[in-house]
Amino acid sequence: MWYLNNNVKSFPPGYNLYTRLLAETGIIGFSIFVLLIGLLVYQSILLLVHRKETEKTIAIVLLISFIGFAINWLQIDSFRMYGFWISFALIIVLLQTKKKYIKPE
């Protein structure tokens, strides 16, 4: 009832995925999610550094996407961002193809 009440100024609605995760899962769930985002950005940077010129374009797009989603989640309170899940699947595929090219010694 307070959510739509304009007379109560002390209860602003929180549209932030990070505060929602912190409230629902606690510090452990929040830490795991932030670690996942950090790992995805780190892996995107590694793909950018270690790939050929033609494959660097995808790595740049993934890096910008993950950073953009992390910033966008400061304003949106939903996991229903299909671009993130598509980017997540793309980086998994790229990391799997990277492992195929490594020759065991």
N, CA, C and O atoms as CSV, one atom per row, in Angstrom:
chain,resi,resn,atom,element,x,y,z
A,1,MET,N,N,0.812,-1.183,0.000
A,1,MET,CA,C,0.000,0.000,0.000
A,1,MET,C,C,0.869,1.267,0.000
A,1,MET,O,O,0.466,2.296,-0.542
A,2,TRP,N,N,2.037,1.191,0.595
A,2,TRP,CA,C,2.930,2.337,0.606
A,2,TRP,C,C,3.583,2.543,-0.750
A,2,TRP,O,O,4.027,3.644,-1.076
A,3,TYR,N,N,3.639,1.499,-1.520
A,3,TYR,CA,C,4.357,1.564,-2.790
A,3,TYR,C,C,3.794,2.633,-3.723
A,3,TYR,O,O,4.559,3.374,-4.339
A,4,LEU,N,N,2.485,2.723,-3.834
A,4,LEU,CA,C,1.864,3.689,-4.733
A,4,LEU,C,C,1.374,4.944,-4.014
A,4,LEU,O,O,0.730,5.795,-4.628
A,5,ASN,N,N,1.669,5.065,-2.736
A,5,ASN,CA,C,1.215,6.214,-1.967
A,5,ASN,C,C,2.201,7.363,-2.142
A,5,ASN,O,O,3.343,7.277,-1.692
A,6,ASN,N,N,1.762,8.436,-2.793
A,6,ASN,CA,C,2.629,9.590,-3.014
A,6,ASN,C,C,2.786,10.456,-1.776
A,6,ASN,O,O,3.672,11.309,-1.728
A,7,ASN,N,N,1.946,10.251,-0.780
A,7,ASN,CA,C,2.026,11.066,0.437
A,7,ASN,C,C,3.150,10.630,1.358
A,7,ASN,O,O,3.627,11.430,2.163
A,8,VAL,N,N,3.586,9.379,1.258
A,8,VAL,CA,C,4.664,8.869,2.113
A,8,VAL,C,C,5.971,8.981,1.333
A,8,VAL,O,O,6.227,8.190,0.425
A,9,LYS,N,N,6.790,9.961,1.688
A,9,LYS,CA,C,8.047,10.205,0.968
A,9,LYS,C,C,9.197,9.362,1.512
A,9,LYS,O,O,10.248,9.285,0.875
A,10,SER,N,N,9.026,8.732,2.667
A,10,SER,CA,C,10.128,7.985,3.270
A,10,SER,C,C,10.237,6.560,2.737
A,10,SER,O,O,11.109,5.811,3.178
A,11,PHE,N,N,9.377,6.166,1.799
A,11,PHE,CA,C,9.421,4.808,1.285
A,11,PHE,C,C,9.508,4.828,-0.238
A,11,PHE,O,O,8.517,4.567,-0.920
A,12,PRO,N,N,10.695,5.138,-0.777
A,12,PRO,CA,C,10.820,5.103,-2.234
A,12,PRO,C,C,10.964,3.659,-2.713
A,12,PRO,O,O,11.609,2.853,-2.043
A,13,PRO,N,N,10.386,3.326,-3.838
A,13,PRO,CA,C,10.542,1.976,-4.358
A,13,PRO,C,C,11.979,1.756,-4.829
A,13,PRO,O,O,12.591,2.651,-5.412
A,14,GLY,N,N,12.496,0.593,-4.579
A,14,GLY,CA,C,13.856,0.275,-4.972
A,14,GLY,C,C,13.892,-0.525,-6.252
A,14,GLY,O,O,13.537,-1.704,-6.271
A,15,TYR,N,N,14.320,0.113,-7.315
A,15,TYR,CA,C,14.454,-0.579,-8.590
A,15,TYR,C,C,15.929,-0.866,-8.832
A,15,TYR,O,O,16.569,-0.195,-9.641
A,16,ASN,N,N,16.460,-1.843,-8.147
A,16,ASN,CA,C,17.866,-2.159,-8.250
A,16,ASN,C,C,18.023,-3.650,-7.996
A,16,ASN,O,O,17.613,-4.151,-6.950
A,17,LEU,N,N,18.609,-4.351,-8.938
A,17,LEU,CA,C,18.750,-5.790,-8.787
A,17,LEU,C,C,19.720,-6.149,-7.664
A,17,LEU,O,O,19.559,-7.170,-6.997
A,18,TYR,N,N,20.720,-5.309,-7.464
A,18,TYR,CA,C,21.715,-5.617,-6.439
A,18,TYR,C,C,21.113,-5.534,-5.032
A,18,TYR,O,O,21.396,-6.382,-4.186
A,19,THR,N,N,20.291,-4.522,-4.785
A,19,THR,CA,C,19.651,-4.446,-3.467
A,19,THR,C,C,18.630,-5.564,-3.291
A,19,THR,O,O,18.452,-6.080,-2.188
A,20,ARG,N,N,17.962,-5.936,-4.377
A,20,ARG,CA,C,17.026,-7.057,-4.290
A,20,ARG,C,C,17.754,-8.350,-3.945
A,20,ARG,O,O,17.305,-9.104,-3.081
A,21,LEU,N,N,18.878,-8.613,-4.616
A,21,LEU,CA,C,19.651,-9.815,-4.308
A,21,LEU,C,C,20.187,-9.784,-2.886
A,21,LEU,O,O,20.189,-10.800,-2.191
A,22,LEU,N,N,20.638,-8.624,-2.463
A,22,LEU,CA,C,21.157,-8.499,-1.107
A,22,LEU,C,C,20.071,-8.752,-0.075
A,22,LEU,O,O,20.331,-9.352,0.968
A,23,ALA,N,N,18.869,-8.303,-0.355
A,23,ALA,CA,C,17.763,-8.506,0.588
A,23,ALA,C,C,17.249,-9.948,0.565
A,23,ALA,O,O,16.894,-10.494,1.610
A,24,GLU,N,N,17.206,-10.565,-0.617
A,24,GLU,CA,C,16.612,-11.896,-0.728
A,24,GLU,C,C,17.591,-13.034,-0.451
A,24,GLU,O,O,17.210,-14.047,0.135
A,25,THR,N,N,18.841,-12.877,-0.865
A,25,THR,CA,C,19.792,-13.984,-0.714
A,25,THR,C,C,20.875,-13.713,0.319
A,25,THR,O,O,21.614,-14.622,0.695
A,26,GLY,N,N,20.974,-12.482,0.777
A,26,GLY,CA,C,21.984,-12.159,1.774
A,26,GLY,C,C,23.324,-11.863,1.130
A,26,GLY,O,O,23.444,-11.763,-0.091
A,27,ILE,N,N,24.309,-11.729,1.967
A,27,ILE,CA,C,25.640,-11.347,1.498
A,27,ILE,C,C,26.289,-12.464,0.680
A,27,ILE,O,O,27.096,-12.188,-0.208
A,28,ILE,N,N,25.945,-13.716,0.968
A,28,ILE,CA,C,26.541,-14.831,0.228
A,28,ILE,C,C,26.017,-14.875,-1.202
A,28,ILE,O,O,26.810,-14.991,-2.136
A,29,GLY,N,N,24.720,-14.786,-1.398
A,29,GLY,CA,C,24.144,-14.789,-2.740
A,29,GLY,C,C,24.555,-13.571,-3.541
A,29,GLY,O,O,24.836,-13.665,-4.736
A,30,PHE,N,N,24.589,-12.429,-2.877
A,30,PHE,CA,C,25.034,-11.204,-3.531
A,30,PHE,C,C,26.486,-11.318,-3.973
A,30,PHE,O,O,26.839,-10.906,-5.078
A,31,SER,N,N,27.325,-11.876,-3.111
A,31,SER,CA,C,28.742,-12.046,-3.443
A,31,SER,C,C,28.924,-12.997,-4.617
A,31,SER,O,O,29.754,-12.752,-5.493
A,32,ILE,N,N,28.160,-14.068,-4.639
A,32,ILE,CA,C,28.254,-15.021,-5.750
A,32,ILE,C,C,27.852,-14.349,-7.057
A,32,ILE,O,O,28.510,-14.554,-8.078
A,33,PHE,N,N,26.790,-13.553,-7.047
A,33,PHE,CA,C,26.346,-12.881,-8.261
A,33,PHE,C,C,27.371,-11.853,-8.736
A,33,PHE,O,O,27.666,-11.785,-9.929
A,34,VAL,N,N,27.908,-11.066,-7.833
A,34,VAL,CA,C,28.910,-10.071,-8.210
A,34,VAL,C,C,30.176,-10.767,-8.704
A,34,VAL,O,O,30.827,-10.285,-9.632
A,35,LEU,N,N,30.525,-11.887,-8.095
A,35,LEU,CA,C,31.675,-12.665,-8.551
A,35,LEU,C,C,31.436,-13.206,-9.955
A,35,LEU,O,O,32.356,-13.229,-10.773
A,36,LEU,N,N,30.209,-13.643,-10.243
A,36,LEU,CA,C,29.874,-14.127,-11.579
A,36,LEU,C,C,30.024,-13.017,-12.613
A,36,LEU,O,O,30.594,-13.240,-13.682
A,37,ILE,N,N,29.524,-11.838,-12.309
A,37,ILE,CA,C,29.666,-10.709,-13.236
A,37,ILE,C,C,31.139,-10.357,-13.427
A,37,ILE,O,O,31.577,-10.113,-14.551
A,38,GLY,N,N,31.895,-10.328,-12.351
A,38,GLY,CA,C,33.326,-10.045,-12.452
A,38,GLY,C,C,34.067,-11.091,-13.256
A,38,GLY,O,O,34.958,-10.756,-14.037
A,39,LEU,N,N,33.713,-12.355,-13.077
A,39,LEU,CA,C,34.350,-13.435,-13.832
A,39,LEU,C,C,34.024,-13.335,-15.320
A,39,LEU,O,O,34.885,-13.587,-16.163
A,40,LEU,N,N,32.800,-12.973,-15.640
A,40,LEU,CA,C,32.421,-12.823,-17.045
A,40,LEU,C,C,33.183,-11.670,-17.710
A,40,LEU,O,O,33.622,-11.791,-18.854
A,41,VAL,N,N,33.334,-10.573,-17.002
A,41,VAL,CA,C,34.103,-9.449,-17.538
A,41,VAL,C,C,35.563,-9.848,-17.696
A,41,VAL,O,O,36.185,-9.520,-18.706
A,42,TYR,N,N,36.116,-10.548,-16.715
A,42,TYR,CA,C,37.513,-10.995,-16.785
A,42,TYR,C,C,37.730,-11.961,-17.953
A,42,TYR,O,O,38.714,-11.837,-18.682
A,43,GLN,N,N,36.829,-12.912,-18.133
A,43,GLN,CA,C,36.962,-13.861,-19.241
A,43,GLN,C,C,36.806,-13.161,-20.587
A,43,GLN,O,O,37.449,-13.549,-21.562
A,44,SER,N,N,35.965,-12.139,-20.651
A,44,SER,CA,C,35.828,-11.372,-21.894
A,44,SER,C,C,37.121,-10.643,-22.228
A,44,SER,O,O,37.519,-10.573,-23.391
A,45,ILE,N,N,37.775,-10.102,-21.209
A,45,ILE,CA,C,39.056,-9.432,-21.430
A,45,ILE,C,C,40.108,-10.437,-21.882
A,45,ILE,O,O,40.901,-10.140,-22.776
A,46,LEU,N,N,40.125,-11.625,-21.275
A,46,LEU,CA,C,41.083,-12.646,-21.703
A,46,LEU,C,C,40.831,-13.084,-23.133
A,46,LEU,O,O,41.780,-13.287,-23.890
A,47,LEU,N,N,39.576,-13.233,-23.516
A,47,LEU,CA,C,39.259,-13.571,-24.905
A,47,LEU,C,C,39.703,-12.467,-25.850
A,47,LEU,O,O,40.167,-12.738,-26.958
A,48,LEU,N,N,39.562,-11.235,-25.414
A,48,LEU,CA,C,39.972,-10.105,-26.237
A,48,LEU,C,C,41.485,-10.099,-26.461
A,48,LEU,O,O,41.954,-9.772,-27.551
A,49,VAL,N,N,42.225,-10.454,-25.451
A,49,VAL,CA,C,43.682,-10.418,-25.547
A,49,VAL,C,C,44.224,-11.610,-26.335
A,49,VAL,O,O,45.169,-11.452,-27.108
A,50,HIS,N,N,43.651,-12.788,-26.156
A,50,HIS,CA,C,44.239,-14.008,-26.703
A,50,HIS,C,C,43.615,-14.509,-27.999
A,50,HIS,O,O,43.995,-15.583,-28.465
A,51,ARG,N,N,42.700,-13.804,-28.587
A,51,ARG,CA,C,42.068,-14.260,-29.820
A,51,ARG,C,C,42.639,-13.535,-31.036
A,51,ARG,O,O,43.337,-12.528,-30.920
A,52,LYS,N,N,42.315,-14.084,-32.205
A,52,LYS,CA,C,42.739,-13.469,-33.459
A,52,LYS,C,C,41.932,-12.212,-33.708
A,52,LYS,O,O,40.968,-11.923,-33.000
A,53,GLU,N,N,42.343,-11.464,-34.735
A,53,GLU,CA,C,41.693,-10.181,-35.017
A,53,GLU,C,C,40.219,-10.332,-35.342
A,53,GLU,O,O,39.411,-9.503,-34.923
A,54,THR,N,N,39.847,-11.376,-36.081
A,54,THR,CA,C,38.439,-11.528,-36.460
A,54,THR,C,C,37.579,-11.931,-35.270
A,54,THR,O,O,36.396,-11.593,-35.225
A,55,GLU,N,N,38.149,-12.642,-34.313
A,55,GLU,CA,C,37.388,-13.084,-33.150
A,55,GLU,C,C,37.368,-12.050,-32.033
A,55,GLU,O,O,36.614,-12.181,-31.069
A,56,LYS,N,N,38.189,-11.036,-32.165
A,56,LYS,CA,C,38.214,-9.992,-31.129
A,56,LYS,C,C,36.945,-9.154,-31.136
A,56,LYS,O,O,36.583,-8.568,-30.116
A,57,THR,N,N,36.281,-9.092,-32.254
A,57,THR,CA,C,35.047,-8.307,-32.343
A,57,THR,C,C,33.984,-8.871,-31.407
A,57,THR,O,O,33.305,-8.121,-30.706
A,58,ILE,N,N,33.842,-10.186,-31.399
A,58,ILE,CA,C,32.864,-10.815,-30.510
A,58,ILE,C,C,33.255,-10.588,-29.056
A,58,ILE,O,O,32.391,-10.349,-28.212
A,59,ALA,N,N,34.547,-10.662,-28.757
A,59,ALA,CA,C,35.003,-10.436,-27.387
A,59,ALA,C,C,34.731,-9.000,-26.940
A,59,ALA,O,O,34.371,-8.769,-25.786
A,60,ILE,N,N,34.900,-8.039,-27.844
A,60,ILE,CA,C,34.612,-6.645,-27.505
A,60,ILE,C,C,33.119,-6.453,-27.242
A,60,ILE,O,O,32.724,-5.777,-26.292
A,61,VAL,N,N,32.297,-7.062,-28.102
A,61,VAL,CA,C,30.846,-6.956,-27.922
A,61,VAL,C,C,30.426,-7.571,-26.590
A,61,VAL,O,O,29.599,-7.000,-25.879
A,62,LEU,N,N,30.983,-8.722,-26.249
A,62,LEU,CA,C,30.650,-9.371,-24.976
A,62,LEU,C,C,31.097,-8.536,-23.785
A,62,LEU,O,O,30.364,-8.407,-22.805
A,63,LEU,N,N,32.286,-7.973,-23.865
A,63,LEU,CA,C,32.788,-7.143,-22.770
A,63,LEU,C,C,31.903,-5.926,-22.549
A,63,LEU,O,O,31.533,-5.620,-21.415
A,64,ILE,N,N,31.566,-5.239,-23.620
A,64,ILE,CA,C,30.701,-4.060,-23.495
A,64,ILE,C,C,29.314,-4.464,-23.005
A,64,ILE,O,O,28.699,-3.748,-22.214
A,65,SER,N,N,28.823,-5.611,-23.474
A,65,SER,CA,C,27.498,-6.070,-23.041
A,65,SER,C,C,27.466,-6.363,-21.552
A,65,SER,O,O,26.545,-5.930,-20.859
A,66,PHE,N,N,28.456,-7.090,-21.048
A,66,PHE,CA,C,28.454,-7.441,-19.629
A,66,PHE,C,C,28.610,-6.207,-18.743
A,66,PHE,O,O,27.971,-6.110,-17.696
A,67,ILE,N,N,29.447,-5.276,-19.154
A,67,ILE,CA,C,29.586,-4.038,-18.379
A,67,ILE,C,C,28.291,-3.242,-18.431
A,67,ILE,O,O,27.860,-2.684,-17.422
A,68,GLY,N,N,27.672,-3.188,-19.602
A,68,GLY,CA,C,26.411,-2.468,-19.746
A,68,GLY,C,C,25.290,-3.082,-18.922
A,68,GLY,O,O,24.501,-2.360,-18.311
A,69,PHE,N,N,25.211,-4.419,-18.902
A,69,PHE,CA,C,24.180,-5.069,-18.093
A,69,PHE,C,C,24.419,-4.826,-16.606
A,69,PHE,O,O,23.468,-4.624,-15.850
A,70,ALA,N,N,25.674,-4.845,-16.186
A,70,ALA,CA,C,25.981,-4.597,-14.777
A,70,ALA,C,C,25.564,-3.186,-14.369
A,70,ALA,O,O,25.072,-2.974,-13.261
A,71,ILE,N,N,25.764,-2.227,-15.266
A,71,ILE,CA,C,25.342,-0.855,-14.968
A,71,ILE,C,C,23.818,-0.734,-15.054
A,71,ILE,O,O,23.199,-0.043,-14.244
A,72,ASN,N,N,23.223,-1.403,-16.030
A,72,ASN,CA,C,21.783,-1.318,-16.221
A,72,ASN,C,C,21.013,-1.930,-15.052
A,72,ASN,O,O,19.898,-1.501,-14.756
A,73,TRP,N,N,21.591,-2.916,-14.391
A,73,TRP,CA,C,20.928,-3.523,-13.247
A,73,TRP,C,C,20.862,-2.598,-12.036
A,73,TRP,O,O,20.211,-2.918,-11.041
A,74,LEU,N,N,21.530,-1.461,-12.119
A,74,LEU,CA,C,21.365,-0.453,-11.073
A,74,LEU,C,C,20.001,0.223,-11.174
A,74,LEU,O,O,19.548,0.857,-10.220
A,75,GLN,N,N,19.341,0.091,-12.335
A,75,GLN,CA,C,18.053,0.737,-12.549
A,75,GLN,C,C,16.913,-0.252,-12.753
A,75,GLN,O,O,15.746,0.129,-12.652
A,76,ILE,N,N,17.223,-1.501,-13.035
A,76,ILE,CA,C,16.206,-2.496,-13.358
A,76,ILE,C,C,16.253,-3.606,-12.320
A,76,ILE,O,O,17.327,-4.027,-11.890
A,77,ASP,N,N,15.082,-4.072,-11.924
A,77,ASP,CA,C,14.976,-5.083,-10.885
A,77,ASP,C,C,14.444,-6.392,-11.469
A,77,ASP,O,O,13.411,-6.896,-11.029
A,78,SER,N,N,15.152,-6.941,-12.459
A,78,SER,CA,C,14.669,-8.157,-13.091
A,78,SER,C,C,15.822,-8.920,-13.720
A,78,SER,O,O,16.773,-8.334,-14.238
A,79,PHE,N,N,15.715,-10.238,-13.662
A,79,PHE,CA,C,16.673,-11.092,-14.362
A,79,PHE,C,C,16.232,-11.338,-15.804
A,79,PHE,O,O,16.929,-12.019,-16.557
A,80,ARG,N,N,15.093,-10.795,-16.189
A,80,ARG,CA,C,14.527,-11.052,-17.507
A,80,ARG,C,C,15.153,-10.125,-18.543
A,80,ARG,O,O,14.453,-9.342,-19.185
A,81,MET,N,N,16.444,-10.212,-18.701
A,81,MET,CA,C,17.168,-9.466,-19.719
A,81,MET,C,C,17.791,-10.498,-20.643
A,81,MET,O,O,18.844,-11.065,-20.348
A,82,TYR,N,N,17.131,-10.730,-21.754
A,82,TYR,CA,C,17.515,-11.828,-22.625
A,82,TYR,C,C,18.884,-11.631,-23.250
A,82,TYR,O,O,19.569,-12.603,-23.570
A,83,GLY,N,N,19.281,-10.391,-23.423
A,83,GLY,CA,C,20.610,-10.116,-23.969
A,83,GLY,C,C,21.718,-10.646,-23.078
A,83,GLY,O,O,22.738,-11.128,-23.570
A,84,PHE,N,N,21.523,-10.558,-21.768
A,84,PHE,CA,C,22.532,-11.087,-20.848
A,84,PHE,C,C,22.666,-12.591,-20.995
A,84,PHE,O,O,23.777,-13.119,-21.026
A,85,TRP,N,N,21.544,-13.280,-21.084
A,85,TRP,CA,C,21.599,-14.741,-21.152
A,85,TRP,C,C,22.142,-15.210,-22.495
A,85,TRP,O,O,22.802,-16.247,-22.565
A,86,ILE,N,N,21.874,-14.462,-23.561
A,86,ILE,CA,C,22.458,-14.791,-24.860
A,86,ILE,C,C,23.963,-14.543,-24.834
A,86,ILE,O,O,24.734,-15.350,-25.352
A,87,SER,N,N,24.382,-13.438,-24.237
A,87,SER,CA,C,25.821,-13.155,-24.110
A,87,SER,C,C,26.507,-14.191,-23.230
A,87,SER,O,O,27.639,-14.594,-23.496
A,88,PHE,N,N,25.815,-14.616,-22.184
A,88,PHE,CA,C,26.356,-15.647,-21.293
A,88,PHE,C,C,26.568,-16.951,-22.067
A,88,PHE,O,O,27.596,-17.608,-21.903
A,89,ALA,N,N,25.603,-17.326,-22.905
A,89,ALA,CA,C,25.738,-18.540,-23.719
A,89,ALA,C,C,26.864,-18.390,-24.741
A,89,ALA,O,O,27.599,-19.345,-24.994
A,90,LEU,N,N,27.006,-17.201,-25.330
A,90,LEU,CA,C,28.077,-16.989,-26.302
A,90,LEU,C,C,29.455,-17.112,-25.669
A,90,LEU,O,O,30.362,-17.692,-26.268
A,91,ILE,N,N,29.620,-16.579,-24.478
A,91,ILE,CA,C,30.946,-16.680,-23.856
A,91,ILE,C,C,31.246,-18.122,-23.446
A,91,ILE,O,O,32.405,-18.538,-23.469
A,92,ILE,N,N,30.232,-18.879,-23.076
A,92,ILE,CA,C,30.450,-20.289,-22.770
A,92,ILE,C,C,30.903,-21.032,-24.017
A,92,ILE,O,O,31.825,-21.845,-23.954
A,93,VAL,N,N,30.262,-20.761,-25.152
A,93,VAL,CA,C,30.658,-21.414,-26.411
A,93,VAL,C,C,32.072,-21.004,-26.797
A,93,VAL,O,O,32.865,-21.848,-27.214
A,94,LEU,N,N,32.401,-19.727,-26.666
A,94,LEU,CA,C,33.748,-19.276,-27.006
A,94,LEU,C,C,34.806,-19.898,-26.097
A,94,LEU,O,O,35.893,-20.246,-26.559
A,95,LEU,N,N,34.499,-20.038,-24.825
A,95,LEU,CA,C,35.459,-20.654,-23.912
A,95,LEU,C,C,35.619,-22.146,-24.206
A,95,LEU,O,O,36.714,-22.685,-24.042
A,96,GLN,N,N,34.565,-22.816,-24.631
A,96,GLN,CA,C,34.671,-24.236,-24.980
A,96,GLN,C,C,35.488,-24.426,-26.249
A,96,GLN,O,O,36.269,-25.373,-26.339
A,97,THR,N,N,35.322,-23.540,-27.239
A,97,THR,CA,C,36.116,-23.658,-28.464
A,97,THR,C,C,37.569,-23.299,-28.194
A,97,THR,O,O,38.465,-23.803,-28.872
A,98,LYS,N,N,37.811,-22.454,-27.234
A,98,LYS,CA,C,39.181,-22.105,-26.862
A,98,LYS,C,C,39.897,-23.317,-26.291
A,98,LYS,O,O,41.083,-23.519,-26.555
A,99,LYS,N,N,39.192,-24.124,-25.514
A,99,LYS,CA,C,39.800,-25.309,-24.918
A,99,LYS,C,C,40.120,-26.366,-25.966
A,99,LYS,O,O,41.045,-27.155,-25.775
A,100,LYS,N,N,39.375,-26.401,-27.070
A,100,LYS,CA,C,39.634,-27.387,-28.111
A,100,LYS,C,C,40.934,-27.102,-28.848
A,100,LYS,O,O,41.591,-28.028,-29.325
A,101,TYR,N,N,41.316,-25.824,-28.946
A,101,TYR,CA,C,42.517,-25.452,-29.667
A,101,TYR,C,C,43.795,-25.650,-28.852
A,101,TYR,O,O,44.889,-25.657,-29.415
A,102,ILE,N,N,43.672,-25.806,-27.565
A,102,ILE,CA,C,44.849,-26.014,-26.714
A,102,ILE,C,C,45.277,-27.465,-26.808
A,102,ILE,O,O,44.499,-28.378,-26.529
A,103,LYS,N,N,46.515,-27.665,-27.204
A,103,LYS,CA,C,47.025,-29.027,-27.367
A,103,LYS,C,C,47.681,-29.476,-26.055
A,103,LYS,O,O,48.557,-28.780,-25.542
A,104,PRO,N,N,47.274,-30.620,-25.508
A,104,PRO,CA,C,47.930,-31.099,-24.284
A,104,PRO,C,C,49.340,-31.589,-24.594
A,104,PRO,O,O,49.587,-32.208,-25.629
A,105,GLU,N,N,50.240,-31.305,-23.689
A,105,GLU,CA,C,51.638,-31.712,-23.894
A,105,GLU,C,C,52.005,-32.836,-22.972
A,105,GLU,O,O,53.140,-33.311,-23.000
